[in-house]
Amino acid sequence: MTKKILIVEDEPDIADVIAIHLSDLGYRTEIASSGADALDRVERDGFSLVVLDIMLPEMDGFEVCKRIRARDRRIPILVLSARTEEVDRILGLELGADAYMTKPFSIRELGARVKSIYRRIEVDREESAPMGEHFSFGALEANTTKRLVIRSGQPVDLTAKEFDLLVTFMRHPGKVFTRSELLELVWGYEYEGYSHTVNSHINRLRRKIEDTPADPRLIQTVWGVGYRFGPAI
């Protein structure tokens, strides 16, 4: 089945160039010129990826990203923005974007980034098929097929990235990960200088799975290095 991509861009020339290039790569594309239109299309139609501009009329891309994530935690979102400030990149990732590219960008790089996102989806699918993986650590359990986390018999409500982060840890108990490694493994690309993204996700994850988040026993900080799950190997 051909992958269908929603392009959310209010500049017709840019939207058309993106659509033509992605169509040449074999993807089906649709264009939404506003945040409201994008949300309506995501709600109504099935898309496998959203390419999302930030500078949109009436409702900016950050709000669109936030609302899409509230409805669908798994659809990948690739953010495009002329705003290059670090805080904007971090905010985009914090709201659930899977990748962030700044304008002006290479159309070939955009195509490569889209392919990379789809490859990661396929790898995740292969890793969880057919039986998936089931992890258990004390009172905490995670199942990759159902994307379900149970703590002391009760389901835990995690975002897609929080779940992926937890599973990465549970696959390698005792292993110390640097923030850069976690960015690469969970977000699928390297973002030098964006360790804040990892830190904030871990803080939220701790609040959901730790008995005492201020004194974590599961996700431990290894000062000057990064984090590990459980006791040292």
N, C-alpha and C positions, 0 to 999 in steps of 0.2 A: 504494500500500500504506500502511495506517495505521501511523504511527510508534508503537512500543511503548516505554513508559518504566517502569523499575523504581524504585519509591519505597522507600527503605530508612529506616524510621522506626519506633521502638518505642513511640511515643505514638499509640494508635489514633485519637484524635480529630484530631490533626494530620495523620496519614497519610490519613484519610478525606477531610478538607477538601482536601488537595492532589490526591488522586485524583479527586474530584468536579470540581474546577476544571479540571484538565488534560483530563479526559474531555469536559467542556463545550467545550473548545477543539479537540476532535476527535482526541485521542490515546488510545491504549489504555494502560491502566495495570495494574500488578501491585504488590503490597505485600509487602515482606520486613521482619520485625520484629527481625531479628538479623543480625550480620555474617556468621555461618556460613550462614544461609539465603540471604543476598544472593549470596555467592560461589557457592553451589550453583546458584542460578537463573541467574546470569551464565554459568556453565560449561555449563548444560544448555539454556537458551533464548536466543534472539536478542533483544537489546534495542538500541535506537538511542540511549538516554540513560539515565543513572543519576542520580537525585536522592538524595543521600546525607547522612544525619544523622551528626554526629560522636559525640554522646553515646549510644552503643549499649551494651547489656549484653555482657559477656564479651570482645568484640573491638570496639575503637572504630573510628570511621569512617576515621581516618588509616590504620590497618592494613588496613582493607577496600580503601581507595583504592590503597594500595601493591600489594596482591595482585591487584586487578583490572588495574592497569597492567602487572604482570608477565605477565599472560595476554593482555591486549588493549590495544594502545597507542593505538587509534583511537577507542574508544567514549567519548563525552563524559561527564564527571562534573561535576555541579553540587552543591557542598557546602553544606549548611545547618548552622548551628551557633549555639548560645547563647553560645559562647566568643568573645568579641570582641577578645581580645588580639592585637596585631599579629603576634606570633610564631606564633599558631595559624593566622592567615590565610596567612602566608608558608609555614608547613609544609604546609598543604593544597595550595598551588600547587606547592611543591617536589615533592610526591609525585605530581603529575600531574593535579590537579583543573583543570578548564577555567574554573570560576567559583566564587565564594565569596559566600554571603549569610548575614547574621547574623539570628538570631531576637531579637525578633519581626520578622516581615517581612510586607510587603503581598502578598496572594495574587495581586493583579494584577501586581505587579512580578515575582513568580516566573514567572507566565505569559509576561510580556514577555521575561524572561531566557531562558526555554526557547525561545521563538520566535527570539531573537537567535542562540542557539547553532545552531539548525537552519538559519537563513539563512546563517550562516558556513560550515556544512558544504556547503550547496548552491553557494555561491560557489567554495569550494575545488574542488568536483567539476567545475563549469563551466570553471574555469581549467585543469584538467588533462585535459579531454576535447576531442576524441577521442584526439589523439596525445599530449597531455600536453606538458610542457616538459622540455628537457634542457639542463643547464648544465654548462659545463666551465671550470675555472680552474686552469691548471697540471696537476698530477697529481690534482686533485679533480674529481669528476663527480657530478651529482645528477640523478635522473629522477623527476618528480613522479607519473607514472602508476604506476610500480612502487614509488614511495617508497623508492628505493634510492640509496645514496651509495657511491661507489667512490673509494678513495684509493690511488694507485700500484698499481692493478689489484686491490686487495683490498677487499671490502665492509666498510663501517663500520657498526657497530651503534649506531643513534641512537634515542632516544625520540621520540615523536610531536612534542613541542614543540621538541626539539633540531633535528629535521628541518625543521619549519616555520620556525624561526628562521634556519637556514642558507639555506633557499630564499629567504626574504625578503631576506637579504643578497645572495645571488647574482643575484637579479632586478635589483638596483640597485648594481652594483659602483662603489665610489668615493663613494657617497652617505653622508653622516653622519646617523645616526639617534640621536635622544635616547632615553633609557630609556623615557620616557612613550610615544613613538611606537612603540617595539618592543612594549610592553605592549598597546597598542591593536591593532597589526597582527597580532601572533602569538597573544595571548590573547583578543583580541576585545572588550576593554573597558578602561577606564582605571582604574588603581589608584594614586592619588597616594600616594607614600610607600613604594611596594613595589619600588623599584629593585633591592633585594637579589635579588628573583626573577630579573630579567634578568641581573644580575651572575653569579649562581651557574650559570645555564644556559650563559652564555657561557664561563665557566671550564671547565665540563665539556665543552663543544663543542670548545674549544681543545685539551684533552687528547686528543681523538679525531682531530682533523684537522690539527693543527699539528706540524711537525717538532720544534720546540722550544717547548712551550707557555709557558714563562717569557719567551720572546722572540718573540711571535706575529708572523707575516708576513701571515696571511690576515685574521683579525679583529683590527683594530687599535683601540686605545683613543685617542679624541680627548679629551684632558684638558679637563674642565670642560664637555663637551658630550655625548659618548656614544661610539658605535662606528661604524666603517665597515669594509667588506669590500674588501680590496685597496688599491691606491694611490689617492690623491686624484684626483678628476676634473680 
